[in-house]
């Protein structure tokens, strides 16, 4: 990276890059990834740089490292102490989903069907193009929640006394806008899984408290 090294706090740097499907070690092995050496300080001592923004030449370095990489993808998962069928119904049934994610939906999720989800009392919402639904196992759909069209896959896996729910969303280009969208959607899907878990396991509607910012 040279003199225009990416200056970011390690926590932010890690957050912005963990959603990248393949970085081939480019950023992780850079000699100044989130840190800057103090003049005269030994190789093992680094000084944290307070600036956490990506601008100018620093952003140019990000583009140079990512422009030839694979598209970005969100992946997150959690275990829910309920049977797979109950988890599946909470995803495809809009009435159940309204207890933890949406305000309302125009219909049940079914293969090759377009439905409309509303997310607040003011009527704001978006269309969802359902691609494939496999009972108690899998749901996939297309939507534009991140500002561009992306594919979401939700896998439902029985795991002993619990059900593992895996969510992925893709894909965005490996550039600064793609990184921002990937980070935002990672936060959103983590919140989705937490809210669904609270609803199914404890009957609590966390959605009434708003989303995580």
NUMAR-230022 format. One line per 8 residues: for each residue x, y, z negated of C-alpha. Coordinates in Angstrom, 2 decimals, padded with zeros to 5 digits, m for minus. Example, Ala and Ser with C-alpha at 12.3 -4.5 7.8 and 13.67 -1.06 7.14 Angstrom:
% NUMAR-230022
012.30/m004.50/m007.80  013.67/m001.06/m007.14
% end
This chain:
% NUMAR-230022
000.00/000.00/000.00  002.94/002.36/m000.57  002.48/005.81/m002.10  m001.26/005.94/m001.43  m002.05/003.02/m003.68  m005.65/002.36/m004.69  m006.06/004.21/m008.00  m008.93/002.80/m010.06
m009.47/001.55/m013.58  m008.99/m002.23/m013.67  m012.60/m002.84/m014.74  m014.01/m000.83/m011.85  m011.48/m002.26/m009.43  m012.45/m005.79/m010.48  m016.18/m005.03/m010.21  m015.85/m003.60/m006.73
m013.88/m006.57/m005.40  m015.37/m009.62/m007.09  m018.28/m009.67/m004.66  m015.97/m009.95/m001.66  m016.19/m013.42/m000.24  m012.57/m013.61/000.93  m009.85/m011.07/000.29  m006.93/m013.43/000.85
m005.16/m011.85/m002.08  m004.57/m008.54/m000.28  m005.84/m006.26/m003.03  m005.12/m008.61/m005.91  m001.44/m008.89/m005.04  m000.90/m005.23/m004.18  001.86/m003.81/m006.43  m000.27/m000.94/m007.73
m003.83/m002.31/m007.90  m005.44/000.04/m010.40  m002.18/000.96/m012.18  000.69/003.36/m011.56  004.20/003.05/m012.94  005.47/005.76/m015.26  008.78/007.28/m014.15  011.65/005.52/m015.86
009.44/002.82/m017.38  010.43/m000.82/m016.94  008.75/m003.16/m014.48  006.56/m004.71/m017.16  005.08/m001.40/m018.40  002.34/000.32/m016.44  000.30/003.44/m017.05  m003.46/003.33/m016.39
m004.51/005.98/m013.90  m007.73/007.73/m015.06  m009.05/008.56/m011.60  m011.69/005.98/m010.57  m012.75/007.43/m007.22  m011.86/006.26/m003.74  m011.12/009.22/m001.48  m008.98/010.31/001.43
m005.88/008.23/002.06  m006.83/005.80/m000.73  m010.05/004.89/001.07  m008.05/004.56/004.27  m006.03/001.82/002.59  m009.24/000.00/001.59  m010.44/000.09/005.20  m007.10/m001.16/006.46
m007.20/m004.11/004.08  m010.83/m005.05/004.66  m011.59/m004.31/008.31  m010.51/m007.78/009.43  m011.94/m009.69/006.47  m015.08/m011.80/006.33  m018.44/m010.10/005.55  m019.34/m009.51/001.91
m021.77/m011.67/m000.03  m023.46/m011.59/m003.45  m023.51/m014.79/m005.49  m024.96/m015.10/m008.99  m026.68/m017.80/m011.03  m028.18/m018.67/m014.40  m029.75/m021.63/m016.18  m033.39/m021.44/m017.26
m034.86/m023.82/m019.84  m037.90/m024.71/m017.74  m038.72/m027.42/m015.17  m037.83/m026.75/m011.53  m041.48/m026.54/m010.47  m042.23/m023.83/m013.02  m039.23/m021.82/m011.85  m040.24/m022.28/m008.21
m043.77/m021.06/m008.88  m042.42/m017.98/m010.66  m040.57/m017.10/m007.45  m043.21/m017.78/m004.79  m046.35/m016.70/m006.69  m046.70/m012.86/m006.66  m048.87/m012.85/m009.78  m046.15/m014.61/m011.77
m043.41/m012.52/m010.17  m045.22/m009.35/m011.25  m044.30/m010.21/m014.85  m040.59/m009.78/m014.22  m039.72/m008.36/m010.77  m042.38/m006.72/m008.58  m045.54/m004.78/m009.36  m047.60/m006.71/m006.81
m047.30/m008.77/m003.65  m049.54/m009.26/m000.63  m049.36/m013.04/m000.75  m047.59/m016.21/m001.72  m044.17/m016.90/m000.20  m044.50/m019.44/002.60  m042.23/m020.40/005.51  m042.39/m018.02/008.52
m044.68/m015.58/006.74  m044.22/m011.82/006.27  m045.38/m010.42/002.94  m045.19/m007.01/001.27  m043.80/m006.38/m002.20  m044.59/m003.26/m004.23  m042.14/m002.28/m006.95  m043.94/000.52/m008.83
m047.35/002.00/m009.41  m046.77/004.62/m006.74  m046.97/002.07/m003.96  m043.29/002.02/m002.98  m042.32/m001.32/m001.49  m040.95/m003.20/001.47  m041.71/m006.07/003.82  m040.17/m009.47/003.21
m039.81/m011.93/006.09  m039.88/m015.38/004.53  m037.75/m017.81/006.51  m037.85/m021.13/004.71  m039.54/m022.48/001.61  m038.90/m025.98/000.22  m041.10/m026.87/m002.72  m039.22/m026.79/m006.03
m035.87/m026.53/m004.21  m035.21/m023.52/m001.99  m036.46/m020.12/m000.77  m034.89/m017.84/001.83  m036.02/m014.50/003.23  m034.89/m011.35/005.03  m035.35/m007.85/003.59  m033.83/m004.36/003.61
m033.55/m003.60/m000.11  m029.88/m002.61/000.28  m030.66/m000.23/003.14  m029.81/m002.73/005.87  m031.22/m006.13/006.83  m029.81/m008.93/004.66  m030.61/m012.59/004.02  m031.42/m013.84/000.52
m031.23/m017.49/m000.49  m032.52/m018.82/m003.81  m031.57/m022.38/m004.68  m033.34/m024.24/m007.50  m031.33/m027.12/m008.99  m032.57/m029.38/m011.82  m029.79/m029.64/m014.41  m030.70/m031.88/m017.32
m033.16/m030.08/m019.58  m032.69/m026.82/m017.67  m032.97/m025.55/m014.10  m030.06/m023.77/m012.44  m031.12/m020.84/m010.26  m028.55/m019.71/m007.68  m029.06/m016.48/m005.74  m027.01/m015.26/m002.79
m027.45/m012.28/m000.48  m025.48/m011.50/002.67  m024.05/m010.02/004.60  m022.41/m006.59/004.65  m019.28/m005.44/006.50  m016.07/m005.39/004.47  m015.84/m001.60/004.30  m016.56/001.07/001.69
m020.33/001.11/002.37  m020.47/m002.66/002.32  m018.63/m002.79/m001.01  m021.03/m000.25/m002.54  m024.07/m002.20/m001.33  m022.60/m005.47/m002.54  m021.94/m004.12/m006.04  m025.43/m002.61/m006.28
m027.13/m005.83/m005.16  m025.01/m007.88/m007.56  m026.34/m005.74/m010.40  m029.88/m006.08/m009.06  m029.85/m009.87/m008.78  m028.26/m010.24/m012.21  m031.13/m008.16/m013.60  m033.62/m010.30/m011.62
m032.33/m013.51/m013.20  m032.24/m012.04/m016.71  m035.82/m010.81/m016.38  m037.05/m014.14/m014.98  m035.34/m016.04/m017.79  m036.89/m013.78/m020.45  m040.34/m014.17/m018.89  m040.28/m017.96/m018.40
m038.58/m018.86/m021.67  m040.08/m016.24/m024.01  m043.01/m014.55/m022.24  m041.25/m011.19/m022.34  m041.68/m008.64/m019.53  m038.33/m006.82/m019.34  m039.39/m005.09/m016.13  m041.47/m002.62/m018.15
m038.22/m001.25/m019.55  m036.89/m000.43/m016.08  m033.89/m001.63/m014.13  m030.26/m001.63/m015.16  m028.31/001.47/m014.00
% end
